[in-house]
Amino acid sequence: MARPQPDVVPCPDLVVTGSDSRTGVSPGTPSAREEPPVAVAVAVVACGALVRTLRREASRRRLAVEIVPLPAALHNRPSQIPRAARAAVARLRGQGRRVALAYADCGTYGALDACCEAEGLARLPGASCYELLAGRERLAALYAEEPGTYLLTDYLVRSFATSVVRELGIDRHPELFADYFRHYRRLVWLAEERTPELERAAAEIQRRFDLPLEVLDVGSAEEGTGPLGEALETLVAAAQRDAAGAPCGAPAAAGTGGERGALHGGPETAVAVCA
């Protein structure tokens, strides 16, 4: 089976030709001063659930990045995220690439931070992708208002039948739905693109839950999405500084550390960790 190709985000300022990888000068070019500098794309190992948003933010901010997605289904098995991330990082570094990690803690309860520290990696800040879409304070306010809040993202709305129903075995055992979701009291959709297709899908999810659905607009293609765009730009800049000679562990500062997450939909749990 052919290896899936990573998503490459085109950067308007990125000039990649048949240049010498050591000098950045195309064959036959008289002088390096006559050739524009070649921007080297940072390989961003990314949560599959964030790929669409990351691609849009990278394009909007003109970042030279290559998005390398890991399976979004890892969110249902967060203990496997550090191992999968580490394998992807090792493969990319073996190709001589500079690498960053587009994950928040995502339910690993510090294991991903340990991986980042060991590998000298930067990750996205925060406990979960929800923080990166809505912002920490906004998210805390939602849970303070109603602890039984089930969060939806565009990705979850689009893929609910597979990422939730099938992954949790509800398609084979419908009785499990009540076991998983009986304690929720409302749905909140952190909406980036309110297309008719997604609105229909969100309405179907609401029908299944039989709960109130609130829609919270967190961004758009024109204005960007929550804190995610700025966090991605900081992450890429850290990896580029590393490429310019910063100490190996320096990029890890891009992730705030000590932040923990939860699985899709549920409230976050904060766990104090001594460094």
N, C-alpha and C positions, 0 to 999 in steps of 0.2 A: 504494500500500500504506500502511495506517495506521501511524503511528509507534508503536512499542511504548511502553507507559506504564511509568514507573518504579515500583518497589515502594515503597509508603509505609508506614512503620512507625508504627502508632498509639501515641501516648504518652498515658497516662491523665491527665496534667496539662496536656496541650496543648489550649488553648481557641482554636479558629479559627471565627470567625463572619463575618458580612458587615461586618466592621469597616473603618474608614478605615485604609488601609495606612500613612498618615503618623502617625496618632495612636493607633491601636489601639482607638479608641472606636467602638462601634456607632452607626449613625445614630439620633438621638433620645435617646441617653444623656446625662443632664444633666451628668455630671462623670466625668472619667477616673478619679477615685478610687473610683467605684462599680463600675468594670469591672475584673475580674481581669486581670493582665498577660498579654499574648499571647506565648507562646513561639514563636520563629521557627525552623522546622526547618532544620537545616544539611543541604545537599545533599551526600551522601557518594557520590562516584564510586567504585564498588566492583568488584573482581574478581568475575566471575560465579560462580567456584567457591566464593566465600565468602558469597554472598548469603544463603543459608538460615541460616547461623550468625550472620552480622551482624544479620539481622532478629531472631533469637531473643535475642541479647545486648542489642540496643537496647531491645527490649520489656522484658526482665528488669531492665534498669537505668533504665528510664523515660526514655530519651533522646529528645529531639525531633529526629528525623532523617528524611530522605527518602533511601532507598537507590536510587541510579541505577546499574544494573549495566552493565558492559561485557561483551562476549562472553567466556565462559570459554575458548574456543578460542585466545584470544590467548596463553595460556600456552605453546602450541606454536610461537608466533611472537613471542617476547618483544621483538624489536626494534621491533615495531609498537605495543607498549603505550604508550610515551610520546606518540606522535602521537595515538592514540585518546583517551588521557586528556586531552591538551591540548585537543582538539576539544570534548570533553564539558564541560570546565571553561569554555571560552570561551562555549559555548552557555548554560550555567547562569548565568554571571556577566552575560551579556547580558540575562538576566531579572532581574538585581538580587539574585541569590542569593549566600549565603555557602557556600563549597565546601571540602571536605576530600577526601583521596584514600585510600581503603581498599585499598592495595596495600603489600606489602613490596617489596623490590627486584625479586624475581620474575624473575631471569635477565636483567635489563637491564644489568647490570654498570655501574651508575652513571648511565646515561642518564636513568632516572626521577628520580634525585636532581637532575640538571641541570635537568630540567623543573620540578621543585618549586621549585628556587632561582629560576629565571626567573619563575615564576608566583606566588611568595610563598605556596606551598602547604605544608601538612603532609601527611605520609604515615604509614602504620603503620610501626613500627620492625621491623628484622630483615631477613634475607636472603631469607626465603621464608615462605609461609603455614604451612609445617610448624613453623617456630619459634613462630608465633603460636598454634598448636594444642597443641604438646607442650612448648614452652619450649626455650630455647637449650641449656641444660646437658643436658637429657634427650635432645635430638636429637644432640648431640655424643657422648654416651655410646653411643647406638645405632650411630653410624658407627664409633666407636672399637672397639666390640665386633665389628662386621662391616661393613667398608667396602662390601661388595656388597649393601647393603640397598636394596630397592625399597619406597618408602613409598606407602601408600594412605591416602586420606582418605574420609570418607563420600561426598563428591562423586564421587571417582574410582571408588569401589566401585559407586555408583549408575549412573554414566555410562560405565563402562569401554568398552562396545561402541562408543560414539560418540566420546568424548573421546580415546580412545587408539587403538582398533582402526581405526576409520574415518578419524580425523584423520591417522594415520600411514600409511594406505594398506594396512594389513595385511589388510583384508577383500578387497581386490583382488589382493594379492600375499602370501599366507600365509607364504611363505618368508622374508619380512622380519622375522617375529617373532623368529627366532633371531638375526638380525643386530642387532636393537635390544637384546635382553634376555639374550644368552648369558652375560654376565659377572655377572649377579646371583646371589646365593646364598641369599637369604631375602626374604620379604615381611613387612612390618610395617604393620598397619592401625591408624592413629590414629583410634580409634573414638569418636564422640560419641553416636550412637544405634545401639545394637545390636539393631535390629529383626530379626525372622525373615526379612524380605525382604532386608535388607542382608547378613545372615549367609549366606543362600543365594547371593547374588551374589558375596560374598567367597570362598566355597567354590569357585565356578565359576572365578574368577580364579586361585585356587590350583591348580586342576586344569589350567588352561591353562599355567601356569608350571612346574608339577611341582616346586615348592619348598616348604619349610616356611613356614607362615603363623603369625605371632604377632599377637595382638590387644592393643593398648595403649589402655586407656581414658583419654581425655584430657578428659572432661567430660560434662555432662548438661544437660538443659533446666533442672533445678532448681539445680544448682551452678555452671553456667557452663562455658565451654570454655577451658582453658588460660589463657595471658596475653591472649587476644584481647579479652575483654570490657573489661578495664582499659585496654588500648591504644586501643580504640574510644572509651571515655569520655574519655581524655586528648586524643585527636584532635579530638573534637567540642568539648571545652572550649577548645582552642586556636583553633578556628575562631570560636567565640563571643566569645573575647577579642579577636580581630581585628575582629569586628563592633562591639565596644565601643570601638574606637579604638586598638588596638595597632598598631605599625608593620607595614607590609605583609608584610615577610619574617619576622615573628616566628613564625607558626605552623609554619614549616619545622622548628623545633626538635623537634617531636613525633616526627619520623622521626629515627633515630639517625645516618643518613648513613654513608658508607664501608662499607656492608654489601652483600654481593652474594649472588645466589641462583642456582639452577639450575632446569632444567626439572623437570616432575613426576617424582617417583620417585627421581631420582638424588641423589648426595651433593652438598653445597654446596661452592663454591670461594670462598675468601676472597682478596680482591685489595686490597692497600693502595693508597689514593688520597690524594694530597695536596690539601688544601682550597685 
